[in-house]
Amino acid sequence: MLTGITQNVEECLRSETAKLMFANSEFLLMFNQAASDRMELAKLLGTSDTQMDHVNNAPAGHGLIKVGGAIVPFINDFPKDTELYRLMSTKPGEG
């Protein structure tokens, strides 16, 4: 399975090829997005303002998931006091 990860979609949304990749993806996880990125993603994916509210100032582990034609909010609060969290954390000082 091909996987692409980006922290800021602004650059990707400038590329027609990348836009097509987003639009044709069967699986997307969207976390906190800047206002301009939210607007472009909403237009590209056909999401409502209410749905996009879930990626507006969203805390870590909160966002939207797109699987096929379904787009739903999710909350994945991972316990920080676990060995797995320590191994997976990308925050400086937590690894």
Secondary structure, DSSP 8 states (H G I E B T S, - for coil): ------S--TTGGG-HHHHHHHHH-SEEEE----HHHHHHHHHHHT--HHHHGGGSS--TTEEEEEETTEEEEEE----TTSHHHHHH--STT--
